[in-house]
Amino acid sequence: MKNLFIVLAFLMQLPFLVNSQVKNKGIPYIINYSRDDYKAATQNWSAVQDQRGVMYFGNTRGVLEFDGQNWSLIPVKNNSLARSLSVDQSGRIYVGARKEFGFLEPDSIGHLKYVSLIDRIEKEEDKNFKDIGRILVSDNKIFFVSQGVIFKYADNKIEVIKNKAIRQAYEINNRVFIKEHKKGITELINGEFKVIPGGSFLKNSSIRAVLPYNNNYLFVTLEDGLFLFNDKKFEKLDVPIDGFLKGKKIITSIQLKNGEYVFGMFSNGLLITDKQFNPIQHLNTKKGLQNNQVFSVFQDNRSNIWLGLANGISEVLTSLPVSLFNENYGLSVKVNSSIIYNDQLYIGTSSGAFSKKWKDFENNFDKNNQFQMIGDPVQVFNIDTGNNKILIAHTLGIRTATLKKHRNLKLEKTTYFRFLSVNGNSNLSIVGTKKGLSLLEFKIEKRVLPRFKNFKEYKEWIKDNKKKEGEWVFKHKIKGFNESCRHIQIDENNDIWYPGKTKGIARLSLNDDMDSVSVKWYAEEKGIPNLSGNQVLKIGNKILAGTENGLYIYIPELDKFKKEEIFNGILGSDVKIDLFIEDQLGNIWFKQKRKLNNSDTEVYELGELIRQDDGSYYLNKTPFYKLRNKVHSVSPVNDNEIIIGAEKGFVHYDTRIQKDHYRPYYALLREVRFVTNDSIIFDGTNMDSLGIASLFQKENQIKQVPFILNDIRFSFAAPYFDEPEKIRFKFLLEGNDNSWSDWKEENYKEYSNLRPGDYTFHVIAKNIYEVESVEATYKFTILPPWYLTVWAYVLYVIAIVLIIWGIVRLSVRRLRIQKEHLEMVVKERTAEIIQAKEEIEATNEMLQESNDKIKDKNKSITASITYAKRIQDAMLPIKDRIGQSLDRYFILFKPRDIVSGDFYWFAERDGKIIIAAVDCTGHGVPGAFMSMIGSEILTTIVNQGITQPSIILDMKNDYVQKALKQDQTDNQDGMDMTICTIDKEKKIVEFAGAKNPLIYIKNGELFEIKGDKQSIGGRKTTRDKPFINYEISYAEQEIFFYTFSDGYPDQFGGPRDRKFMVKRMRELFMDLYTKSMREQEKILDYTIESWMKDTEQTDDIIVLGFILKP
């Protein structure tokens, strides 16, 4: 039997080494849950999973339920510990406890409760038993096993099967095996215990599990090892783990879905073996478990292993193709570089270089797997090989190493970053340093045979020199470039490419002696879109640039970079590639930076482009989302294994282990709560017609919610247990929301003041692998308030009819009384009307006479105002006179009334042209009077030879205050104005303004000079300041000038009846300044008329424009 087992083991091991689903290198990811997480007792005795994916654990305080986001405790009757759990074919969960057993079932609101079956035991004496240590499900029958008795549950009835010798029971292939005390193994058939061949062979052994093995049965014992039963006899199996198991106690054991075996031990953690019992993983507290005492082992629907421990619960993610090499291997720092050479793994970290034989990591038991440090603790950036030597670049220099020794090179003390092999010469290596580039050379010492005095000296010389090898030495520093060269690449022509910080990308070309370089920069004109933030990459002999706008490839024939099409088409052109490495199979490993879910959150992600037979690539990123923002380096080991440098140690990835990340999982509604009274409408578990937990809500479970409780909170979860805290959700309340929400980490949503109607709440989860769950829904109805119900509407109609009837009755009675009263009043009023008629006729004659007098006076006043307008027009400058002095100008003058408070003024004096636009206080007749005063004062001042605008304004201010006696009265009348003096000889325009601005356009750019913030006139105060004088030269270019009163910008109108505003005038001037003066005047007039439409003109308007040429 032993020889047969060895042959079978060898034959079956060959394919299994390739297809093993549990990795034998590194430590699998482990998630530990302590009692602080689940808020119950420390001990956990069993575990199962329902069809929704929710996990259940038998705990000392009851049954724990875990949906990935929330833990809850389901107490068992008499507060007993939940020793055993099991699930039947329908999905019902059975519970075995101390002197108690039953099952879990949701109530009417979906609250999962324990239902006891004890009451179905007919005899009281049969209710006195110990713990239910195991629950067996066999052929639609449930067996609750306790010491000395088995309770068989079928067809809602309990059958009691007694046997004082019962110690353990196990089901396999619908066969129930019993371990009887001092008797051995029997089989339970139709309620009787049948002796099996050789059953007494294990009478002194404690059975911990019965498992399938090659169409036979594997019996796992507590301390005696493994035994095979072939329906004829029992035989001890000699297996590779016998030595390890010796002296250790197996508490529980299962066979995984892929045929591998798992053993949970009393104080030695967990052991996983292949089908031939070769060790794959041994997990204990040294490798991440929180406790070494394993009470139960369970494999979930995603092939991960859950452990019920004496202290806590652990989830072992054995289904993943990645595993960890971390502090448990002596690595707790960042890994920057790694390489395997001669089956020796070398890694460069932030605290030194380490090595270890690679095969030592094929995980066996507890041998020493710690890495050995090479040399002193320094930060290592790069490890490479050359001429059978390991080259190590670090912060203080370069170290070379072999399996037996290492040494530091003599060279300049600085930081060394990266080795580049020189094409065509394996004895040269270029190294990038913090101060530029250096050249290393591999030298083989020339041995000169000395003269020997005797044969003995010759033998000693041969002994000392025959094993001497060459060494790498520092040759010289490469001149011509002194920037820090950490991220560099070398092409087939031995040109070195460097990503500059602010200049783009540099190509460093070596001279023939390789002691200096010439530098050529590639920036925007050479195809590089960004001057900074770039990375230089290399695939085969091709140089690429990783930019913020995607990948660019160097085209030697064009000597420039062009947008790369193939990889950008796969990865997108809006992501930055920081790492691009090709493995032995032509697959490309990359690290990219991208924004997460259209947000501003940037993440770094690892991915693989798998080369297809036709030369195309398949993008594979899903397995690596778990490593998001954790990758520092990537090193392909062979065709199937990749070492990924991480923040603390490294990750081992095996391409042969294929995890189905897209296997469906479910989002679940876990609670629906009324916010108003803090009560629960749904507590998380739907049920089918048999009362078993279900994924779907039945029609009779759709709740009708009173309107007063229309503030509702939904809580949800997704039983996906790989980093469940990173699961995100999106949701939609059909009937209220118009679109789905964004992805959110919060697992709840609250709605307030929902209207009456039918609603369906939808929720979808997304896990760390960006895979979306199956959608969960919950339907409910918000009932209308009582005052919106059908009966309320009926009452409303009846009340309205009664009210109308009452109103009509009252109206008829009131009208009858009024009719009688009116008849009497009519008689009285008739006489009064006749008398009043005569009085009105007399009054009409008098009013007609008064009206005729008023019309005559109006005509006289209008005629006077019209005459005043002619006087005011006569005082305005004649446009022909202005035109003789200014070649191109326009004046838009629009009084609000017949006469205007705005006026323009023009004069010539001493070869200078003075032109002003004035806005007097008020409009109409009062404004006209002020305009006449203002015009006369301007004429008086200029006739004195005063032409400087600021002085004119100062003098005018004094004249107005004196003329209106404003220092003696409360009179505040005055005027706002602009005045320009044009000196054609000097080609200068002088300007001063009282509140109003001057706008001019030069070389297509608009400028504005604001007037002083004080008016002409008004009460004299100590705050008065001289007006400021400005000069604008038009000696070199043509300038367009505009000035105006506030009537144009302050005019109301437009679609929102708002002011036109100066900002809109500036935009208008920019649009029309190139047109003729006549067109400009027409456009300004048309624009303000269109703006006003039906709105009355609010003020007088004046706009003055002119053009001056050099």
Secondary structure, DSSP 8 states (H G I E B T S, - for coil): -HHHHHHHHHHHHHHHHHH-SS-SBSB-EEEEE-HHHH-S-S-EEEEEE-TTS-EEEEETTEEEEE-SS-EEEE--GGG--EEEEEE-TT--EEEEEBTEEEEEEE-TTS-EEEEE-GGG-S-GGGG---BEEEEEEETTEEEEEETTEEEEEETTEEEEEE-TTEEEEEEETTEEEEEETTTEEEEEETTEEEE-TTGGGGTTS-EEEEEEETTEEEEEESSS-EEEE-SS-EEE---TTHHHHTT--EEEEEE-TTS-EEEEESSS-EEEE-TT--EEEEE-GGGT-S-S-EEEEEE-TTS-EEEEETTEEEEEETTSSEEEESGGGT--SBEEEEEEETTEEEEEETTEEEEEEGGGGB--TT-----EEESS---EEEEEEETTEEEEEESS-EEEE-SS-EEE----SS-EEEEEE-TT-TTEEEEEETTEEEEEEEE---------SSHHHHHHHHHHHTT---EEEEEEEEBS--S--SS-EE-TT--EEEE-SSS-EEEEEE-TTSSBEEEEEE-GGGT-S-SSS-EEEEETTEEEEEETTEEEEEETTTTEEEE-SHHHHHH-TTSEEEEEEE-TTS-EEEEEEEEGGGSS-EEEEEEEEEE-TTS-EEEE-GGGGGGTT---EEEE-SSSEEEEE-SSBEEEEETT----TTS--B-EEEEEEETTTTEEEE-S-EE-TTS-EESS--GGG-EEE-GGG--EEEEEE----SSGGG-EEEEEEETT-SS----BS--EEEE-S--SEEEEEEEEEE-TTS-B-B-EEEEEEE---GGGSHHHHHHHHHHHHHHHHHHHHHHHHHHHHHHHHHHHHHHHHHHHHHHHHHHHHHHHHHHHHHHHHHHHHHHHHHHHHHHHHHHHHHHS--HHHHHHH-SEEEEEEE-SSSS-SEEEEEEEETTEEEEEEEEESSSHHHHHHHHHHHHHHHHHHHHTT---HHHHHHHHHHHHHHHTTTTTS----EEEEEEEEEETTTTEEEEEEES--EEEEETTEEEEE--BS--EESS--TT------EEEE-SSS-EEEEEE-TTTTT-EETTTTEE--HHHHHHHHHHHTTS-HHHHHHHHHHHHHHHHTTS---S-EEEEEEEE--
